[in-house]
Amino acid sequence: MSAYVPVYAGVKDVAPAYKTYDYAANSEDSARWAVDLVEKLLHLRWQDAVKDLHAAHDPLEEGFFSSQAEV
């Protein structure tokens, strides 16, 4: 449901969105809550919605993977 986001051994910090998650309290500042919301919405109409997911997800993830040499 979410793009793979590379986090390397030895990193000292990550984006704030990846530090925030309280399962009991929804937060728009949390990457995990965003992923959970997308998953719940996808399950309502999977066949149609998964195409939209891939249209947004795939280019983002490809950008992460293609920039690995620079990182």
SULNORSUL-V729975 format. One record per residue. N is the residue number from 1. RES is the residue in one small letter. PHI is phi in radians with two decimals (NA if undefined). D_CENTER is the distance of its C-alpha to the mean C-alpha in whole Angstrom. Layout:
N_RES_PHI_D_CENTER, N_RES_PHI_D_CENTER
This chain:
1_m_NA_7, 2_s_-2.10_4, 3_a_-1.29_5, 4_y_-1.25_7, 5_v_-2.01_7, 6_p_-1.15_11, 7_v_-2.25_13, 8_y_-1.66_16, 9_a_-1.01_19, 10_g_1.62_21, 11_v_-1.13_19, 12_k_-1.79_20, 13_d_-2.79_17, 14_v_-2.31_14, 15_a_-1.03_12, 16_p_-0.93_13, 17_a_-1.09_10, 18_y_-1.56_9, 19_k_-1.72_13, 20_t_-1.83_13, 21_y_-2.87_13, 22_d_-2.21_16, 23_y_-1.04_16, 24_a_-1.63_20, 25_a_-2.44_19, 26_n_-1.04_16, 27_s_-2.47_15, 28_e_-1.26_13, 29_d_-1.60_12, 30_s_-1.92_10, 31_a_-1.09_6, 32_r_-1.10_7, 33_w_-1.14_10, 34_a_-1.11_7, 35_v_-1.11_6, 36_d_-1.04_9, 37_l_-1.13_11, 38_v_-1.04_9, 39_e_-1.06_11, 40_k_-1.12_14, 41_l_-1.18_15, 42_l_-1.06_14, 43_h_-1.17_17, 44_l_-1.24_19, 45_r_-2.55_20, 46_w_-0.94_18, 47_q_-0.99_20, 48_d_-1.45_20, 49_a_-1.25_16, 50_v_-1.12_15, 51_k_-1.14_16, 52_d_-1.16_14, 53_l_-1.02_11, 54_h_-1.15_12, 55_a_-1.11_14, 56_a_-1.58_11, 57_h_-1.29_8, 58_d_-1.08_11, 59_p_-1.11_12, 60_l_-1.11_9, 61_e_-1.12_9, 62_e_-1.06_13, 63_g_-1.05_13, 64_f_-1.08_12, 65_f_-1.19_14, 66_s_-1.26_17, 67_s_-1.67_17, 68_q_-1.05_18, 69_a_-1.08_21, 70_e_-1.21_21, 71_v_-1.19_19
